[in-house]
């Protein structure tokens, strides 16, 4: 990375809680890269994004993207990596020597690596709760593992179930359930997606992209019934490391 590329950051909305800033600030300290800075770009509207990068574009090395801008940021990219294009979401931006912005998706990599060790032969079908940018990366990763997926949302569309139709039969058939909604995030720790937890068994694997709290209500309800559970911390760490790798290519 060229010496003048000293600025990194996170683009999102209401991101004061952000994992990324703490993670990268500590990483830079450990590596002795005292000239590097990682800041939050907390924007009310995506339309403000070009003004951030335009002023001092020579200083930027890379930006991570979080909720709710993983899809809308794509229109500002000069190029989009093939995987990110197929997923339809960008969560990592690399600035090239000539200040072009190239969009990548490292969410799918982080999720795939984190869930892989927990997958068993009977995990053939998955329910993905929520339809935002992160859910698209989860779909891509699960398809890579040969798992058939259905989204669950409150609105009718192609390839999805409504929460209201989830019954015993569906829950028994779909033994992997991934929460991609923000329901249950600190401080709203009593919330959980509205699924019929009574049909969860020890055959189920519940994965929550949330990492704060460490055990959401969604995961606790699964654990109570013998399901394998995992939160999103390792996924976040893996996708962050992948971003760092891309920025240093």
PyMOL commands that set and color helices and strands:
alter all, ss='L'
color gray80, all
select helices_A, chain A and resi 19-30+46-55+57-59+72-76+82-87+107-116+133-144+163-165+168-173+197-199+217-224+233-247
alter helices_A, ss='H'
color red, helices_A
select strands_A, chain A and resi 7-12+37-42+60-65+79-80+92-95+101-104+125-129+148-153+160-162+176-179+205-208+228-230
alter strands_A, ss='S'
color yellow, strands_A
deselect
rebuild
show_as cartoon
